[in-house]
Each structure stands twice: as structure tokens, then as C-alpha cells.
């Protein structure tokens, strides 16, 4: 049963405690990465047999396989994917930006260029954790940013196939090529390249502890989006909210993983008790009831605060991945929310809407990192290069200042380079 606290009666360390996986997979992951670097495709095929029970003859998904997935797919599901894709495109197009140029006196020109990352890759889990929604959320911003190559990796089933829903989503999103590999070995292949899998510049996407550790270890060789933790939802609600609806929204994240966390912060003890009762009534009907049960029992919390302002303060301290503000007139309080991955406002905006159809990205900072990081966006697939042009006349006005500044730092070579053009022997 979910635990109920009254804020101030227990230490913050207990209220804000997070479940952290205790197993250390850094050693095995390091070995996998080194094997891929040395043996490339051969190692990938061996790992597919070992971990996925798949006997592969080719690592790349063929166009015929994608065509077959489309033919087998429910037309209604294809329609839903296309509608979701358009909503995601509409939202993320607003994130596009241009560089700038500043012209100063004496012919000075300075500016910044926005340049797409050339090669981006997305990791999509396989098996029962197949998420076509994540294909759309990851690939569409990359395509809008202008990445010249966007590839995808996903672990194969034992028959060597990739989940058809993922293949359909990949084509709708415009992914260029797909490879049958998963786990830490897939991350290594993308970071260093193999005979078949290209070396990329950025890797994004969710995954298990092995995938996250592999992303951590290859960071620097390539860029990554984030080290993702278990899913989280925090709901701030008052008695105008429905206890039945609030319980359903909490369980929408609890069913993700045993380590997921679902937290309600409210100003009403009666409402807290009603939600707790509803959770108990609803869990048995879930397909993933065992997972939801473990998540609620181990990580679920209801915190009763003095008022909604305090409830939002508590939420800001937790810095949740998903934040539902289920009160009347939620825009009145929106500016008070400082730390959250994505905010869902009002009584009729469930977090699940954001997972699939609304348009804002569902790849979000977890484990309190919303204090300093942001959702996946077009910005994750661009880089910025600045440029500077000075005429000799313009340089003359700053050269002595540069010289003095450099001398303070003991960098006499810097100082010399600034003034040498004005010395008689500087030619």
C-alpha cells in the first residue's frame, strides 16, 4: 500500500528517497565494449545469439522487412502513428533557430552558426518493452534539426525479426537505416563503428542498466542524451481533483518498472486517503499489476502539505520527470514550477497524453536532474560554431588590451601574437 506522510512530520530524506539500482554492471559492460571494438560484426552476431537467442545472417534490416511490417500492421494503428508524428513535428518545429551575425565598427564581423550533428542514432528497447512512440520522439527532432544520417538499433527477437510496430514507426519518422542489435554491444557499435553499423556522433534513447552504463562509458567518444533512470510521476492535486482519476494517473507510471516512482502531493488528508483506496481498487485490473504493486509499495508516496503553494515547493525539490498540476486554474501557478521535465496542466491532461499524442517530447530528465537538464529536443541534434573577423584597423583598438590581459595570465605568446602585426618586423 502507498505510504502517506504529513509534510514536516518525517525527515525530508525519507520523503525524497529514491530507489537506486544496486548492481554494478560497469565491468561486464567494459568487456563488451572492448570486444566490439576488436571484433566488430562478428561480436555483434555472437551477442545476438547469446543474449537474444537469434541466429543472424545480416545485421541490417532490409526494406522488404519494413514493407512486410507495413502490410501486416493495423491501418488504424498506422493512422495513429502518423497523427502522433505530425503533432510531434508541429511542436518541435518551433524549436528551430537560426544563427546570428553582428557587425561592429571598423569592419568587425562576429556571429554564430547553427550546424546539425551529421550522424545521430537512437536506441530502442525490444521485447515486451518495445516503444514505437520513442522512435517518433527521438527521430523527428533529429530529422528537423537536419541530421544527414539518422539510424536506429534495436535487439532482435529469437526469430531474428524486429518488432513490426517499431519498423512502421521508423519509416514514418524517416529513419535512414535500422540494425538488429541491442544492449551494451549496440551502444559500443554506434560509438566506434563496425563493418556494418556506422560510427555516429550522438546516441539517444532509453534502455536497461547495461545500456545506460554503456552510454556512460562511451560518452566523450560520442555525445549522449542523458543517463536515464526509472520513470517518475508527481501529481499536485487538491480536492477539486478526482481521486479515481488521480490514482489512475499515478499507476500509469507505476506500471513501467518496479523501480518507478509515483508521488502525490496534496493539501487534503481526506483526498490522500481516497486516492490510496482507489489505487488498491485499480491495481488488480492492470495487465502489469505485479510491477505496479511493487512500484507503489516500494517507491509510492502521498505527501500532505499545508497548501498548494507548499505542495509546489515540495515538487520543485523532488524535480520530477512528469509533473501533473491537477487543480482549477493551473496557469495561475505555472510560473512557480521551476524543476520538472514536463508539466501537464488541469484535470484533463494525463501524462499518458504526453507519452503518445500531444507533441512535446517524452524523453525527459529523471532522478532529480530536471534541476539542471531539459527534455530531448531539436537542440540535442545541433551544435554551435562561432566566427570572428577583425580588420587590422579594428585589431589595433584592442591589441594592447589583449597584450596586457595575456601578460597578467603569464601567456607571453598570446601577448606577442596580438601586437606583432604592428611591429616593423611583424611582416
N, C-alpha and C positions, 0 to 999 in steps of 0.2 A: 504493500500500500504506500502511496505517496506520502511523504512526511510534510507536516505543516509546522512552520516556525512563525513566531511573532518577532518582527524585527526588533533587535535590541536585547532580546532575552537569551540569545546564544551568540557565541563568537562569530564574527564575520568569516573566519577561516572555515567554519563548519558550513555556513550558508553558501559560500562561494567555492567550496571544494569541488574540484573537477576530477573525473575518473581518468587516470592516465595509464595506458598500457604499460605493463612492467617488463615484458620480454624484450631483450636486446637482440636485434637481428643484424646489427652492423657487420659482424664477422662473416656470416653466410652471404650477405649482400656484396661485401667487398670481393669475396671469392667469385661470385657470379659475374661481377663487372669485369674482373681480370680475365676470366675465361672468355667472355665475349670479345674483349679487346684482342686476345690472342687468336681465337678460333672462329670468330665471325658467324657466318650462316650455319656452319656445322654445329656449333654450340647451341644456337637457337633451335635447331631441329632436335637436338638431343634433349634440351629442356622441355620442348613441346611434348615429347614422348614421356618424359619423366614426370612432369607436373600436370599436364593436360590429357595424358593418355592418347595423344593424337599423333598418328604416323603421317607426317607431312612430306609431300614431294615438291611443294612450292610454298614459299613464304608469302607471296603476294596474292591478294585476292584478285581474281580475274573479272573482266567486265561481264562475262557470262554469269558468274556467280551473283553479281549485283542485279543483272537483268532477271535472273530466276527469283531473287528475293522480292523484286517489284511485282512480278507476276503472281507470286504466292501471297502477297500482302493484301489485307483487307482494304478495299478502296476508301472506306470511311476513315481508317487509320492514316492512310496517305493524306487525305484531305486535312485531318487534324494536324499532322506534322507540317504541312505546307502553311496552314494558318498560323501555327506557332512560329514558324520560321519568319513569316512576314512581320509578325509582331516584334520579334527579336531584332530583325533588321531595322524596323522603324525606330525603335528605341536607341539602338547602337549607332545609327547614322548621325544622331545628334551629338555623338562624342567625337566625330571627325573634326579635326582642326588643321589649320594651315600654319606654315612658318611665318616669320616676320622679317622685315628689313628696316634698319634705322639709318638714316643719312644725317651725318653731322657736318660741322664746318670743315673747310679745307679739304673736301673730298673724302671724308671718312665714311665708310660703309660697314655696318655690322648687321648681323642677323642670325636667325636660327632656321634650320631646315628640319622638316618632319620627314623621316625616312622609314618606310616599312621594314620590319625584320624580313629577311629573304625567305627563310625556311622555318616553318612552325610545325609542331607535332602535337597531337592530342592523344592521351592515353584514356581508353575507355574500358572499364572492367567488363568481364564476361560472365558467363554462367547465369545464376539467378540474379546477379547484380548488374544486369545489362540496362544501360540508361540511354536510350536514343535522345532524350531531352538534353543530356550533357553533350552529345555530338553537336546539336544545334547551338547550344550556348557557347561552346568552345570555338567551333569552326567559323561561325558567322562573323564575330568580331575580327577574327584573323583575316577573313576574306575582305571585309570592309576596310580594314587597315591597309590592304594592298599587298599582303604577303604573296610572293610569287609562287611559293610551294607550300601547300598545307596537306600533311599526311596524318594518318591515323593508325594506331596499333591497338589490337585487342586480342586476348587469348582465345584460341580456338576451342570448340567443343571436341569431344573424343572422336567424332567422325571427321574432324578437320575443317568444319564449317565455322563461320562467324554468325552470330545471332542475326537473323534476317532483318529485324527491326532496326538494328544498328546500321546495316548496309543501306537500307532505304533512307534513313536519316542522313547518312554520309553523302549520298548522291544529291539529296535536296539541299544540303548545306554547301555543296560544291567542293568537297574534298577531292584532292588530286589522286591519291593512291592509298591503299589500305594494306596492312601487313598482319599476318597471323602470328602474333607473339604477344606475350603478356608478362607480368611480374617484373622483378628487378632486371631480368635479362632484356626486356623490351626497352626499358629506360636506358640501359647501357648501350644497346644497339643504336638508339637515336642520338645518344651523346657522342659516340665515337664512330658510328657508321660500320656497316658490314658490306659484303658483296652485293646484297640486295637492299637492305634498309639504309636509307640515306642519313648522313650526319645532318642534324638540324641545329638551329640557333636558339630555339626556345621549345620547352616541353610544358604542357599544361594538362590538367586532368586529375581526377581522384584515383584512389587505389588503396590497397591494404598496407600494412606496416612495411612490407618488403618494398613496395613501390615507393612509398614516401621516403624510406631510408635511402633507396637508390637515387631519388631526386636530390636528396640532401648531399649525397656523396659526389654526384656529377656536377653539382652547382659550381660554376666557375668555368667549367668546360663548356657548358651551355647555361642559358637562363632558364629559370623555372617560375611558375606562377606563385606557389606557396607550398608549405608543408601542411597539408590539411589534417585536421583532427576529426573526431566524431561529430555527427550532426547535432545542432542545438536549436532550440526554440525557447524564447522567453516571451510571455504574454503579460502585459499590464492591462488589467481589466477592473471595472467597478461593477456595482450591482445592476447597471443597465445592460450588461452583457448576459448572454445565455450560458448557464452552467453546462448544459448539454453540448453546445457548440464549442465552448472553451475546452472541454475535455477532449472532444474530437480533434481539435487543432493541436493540443499537446501530444496526443497519441500519433498524429501524423508524422512527427519526428521521432517519437519513441520507437516506432516500428522499424526504423532504419537499421539500428545496431544496438547491441546490448550496452555499448559504451555511450550511446546517445544520451543527451540530457534534455529534459523538458521542465521548464520552470514557469510558475505563475506568480506574479506579484499583484496583490490586490489590497484594497483598503477595507475589505469586509470579511470578517471571520465566518459569517454565515455563508457568504458566497464561496469561500475556500472549502468549507465542509461540503457544500453542494457539488462543487467540481470534483472533489475527492470521491464522492459517492458515484458520480457519473462515470469517472474513469474506471471504477471497479465494474460497473454495469457494461461498459463498452469493450473492454479488453477481450472477453471471451469470444466476441464475434469477429475479431481480426484474424486474417489469414496468418499473420506473423505474430500471433498472440504471445508465444513464448519469448520472443525477442522484446516485444513491448513490455511484457511483465517484468523482465529483468531490468530493462532501462528505467522503468518507473520506480521499481523497488530500490535500485542501487543509486540512481542519479536524479530521480524526480524530486522536485521541491515545490512547496507553496509557501510564499513569504507574505505575511500580513503586515502592511505598513500603515502609518498613521493617515496618509492621504496620497493622492495620485502624484503630487509633486515629489514626495519622498519615494514613491514607487519608481518613478523615472530615474531618480538619483541612484537607486539600487541597481536598476537596469544598466545605467551608464558604467557602474563599477564592474558589473559582470561582463559588459561588452559582448552581447550575444551575436551569433551568426544571423539568426532570424529574430525580428522583434515585431510582435503584433501589439498595436495600441488599440484595444477594444473598448472604446469609450465614446460617448457622444461628443461631437465637435473635436475630433482628434487633431485637426490642424492648429488648434489653439495651443497645443503642447509640442508641436513638431520641432520647433527650434530648440527645445530643451533636450532633445535626444542628441547626444554627442558621440556615443560609441555603439555602433550597430552596423552589421554588414548590410542588411536590407530591412526596411521598415514597411509594415503593412498596416494601413490606417482604417479604422472604423470597424463596424460589426460584421461587414460582409466582404472581407478581403482576406481569405485564408492564405496561409503561407504556401499551400499546395498550388494556388493560382500562380504564384511566382515561380514555382518549380517547372511549370509546363507552358503556360499560355500568355501571361501578361506581357512579357517583353524584357523587363530588367533581368540582368544575369543572375543565375542561381549558383554560380561558383563564388563562394563568399569566404571571408576570413573567419576562422574558428578559434576556439581556445583562448578567447580574450584578445586576439590580435586585431580585432576591429578598433582597438585603441589607436592603431598606427598604420593599418593597411586597408585596402579597398576591394570591392568586388572586381572580378575579371571584367575587362573592358577593352575597347579598341586601343587604349593606351598601353596595354600589355604587349601589343604586337607592333609597336613603333619604337623608334629610337630618335634622339635629337642630336643634330650636329650643328655647332655654331661656327660662324665665319667672321673674319675681321679683315678689313682693308684700310690701310693708312697711306696717305701720300707722305712724301718726305717733309713737306711743309707741316702737315698735321703731327708727324712724329716729333718734329723739332720742339713743339709746345709741351711735350710730355717726357722727352728723353732724359732730362736732368732729374725729374721726379722719379722715373724708373731707376736711374742710376743710384740715387740716394736710398730708395727703398731696398734695392738689392744689396747695397753695402751694409745696411742695418742687419740684413739676414746673413751676411758673410758670403754672399754669392757674387764674387767679383766678376766672374764670367758673364753673368746676367747683366751686370752693370756695364761692362765693356760693350756688349752687343747692342745696348741701347744708344750709346754715344759714338760708336766707331764710325758711323756713316757721316758724322760731322767733323771728323778729324781729317787733316790734309792727307794722311796716308791711309785713309779708310777705303780708298778705291782698290 
